[in-house]
Amino acid sequence: MEAYAEYGALGVIVILFVGMIQFLRSTLMGKLNEVEDICIKLIDRWNRSDEVRDRRHEDLVKELNEQSDDLNFLKGRANGN
């Protein structure tokens, strides 16, 4: 009878331990998924800001090229061409 009680108590402890491990695993996986979602959103935001920065750079280069063309035209007029 004592063996049954001992094994029963040991069984309850093992079941509680396994249950705790499963609970912690599910909780941590949920948190990991939340962090993963946050990282994905952050990377998407960086990509969008890079696109805006690239467009601004392209616009600036285009404007600079136009100014350079105008300056070259004026230099040509000043040199008598």
N, C-alpha and C positions, 0 to 999 in steps of 0.2 A: 504494500500500500504506500509506503514511503517513497518507493521508486516512482510510482505513478504521480505522486504529488510533486516530486522533484522534477521529473520530465515535463509535467504540466506547467510548472512555473517557468522552466527553461523555455518551453514552447511559447508561452505568452511573451516572455522577454524577447525572443527571436522575432515573433510576429510584430511586436511593437517597434523593434529596431528596423525591420524591413519596411514597415509602414512609414516610419520617420524618414528613412532614406528615400522612399518614393515621393513623399510630400516635398522634401527638400529638392529633389531632382525636378519635379514638376514646377515648383516655384522658381527655381533658378533658370529653367528653360524658358519660362514665361518672361522673366526679366531679361534674359539674353535676347529673346525675340524683340522686346521693346527697344533694347540698345541697338540691335541690328536695324530696326526701322528708323531710329533716330539717325544712325550713321548714313543710311541710304538717303534720307531727306537732306542731310547736311551736304553730301556729295552732289546731289541734284542741285542744291542751291549754289554751290561753288561753280558747277558747270554753267548754270544760267548767268552768274555774274561774270564768268569768263567770256561768254558769248557777248554780253553787253560791252565788256572791255574791248573785245576784238572789234566790234562794230565801231566803237568810238575811235580806236586806233586807225581803222581803215578810213573813216571819215576825215580824221586829222591828216593822214597821208595824202588823201585825195585833195584836200584843201591846200596842203603844202605844195603839191605838184602844180595846182592851178596858179598859185602865187609865183612859183618858180617860172612857169611859162610866161606869165605876165611880166615878170622882171626881165627875162631874156628878151621879150619883145621890146620892152623899153630900152634895154641896152643896145639892141640892134638899131632902133630909131635914133638913139643918141650918137651912134657911130656912123650914121649916114647910110645905112643899108636900107 
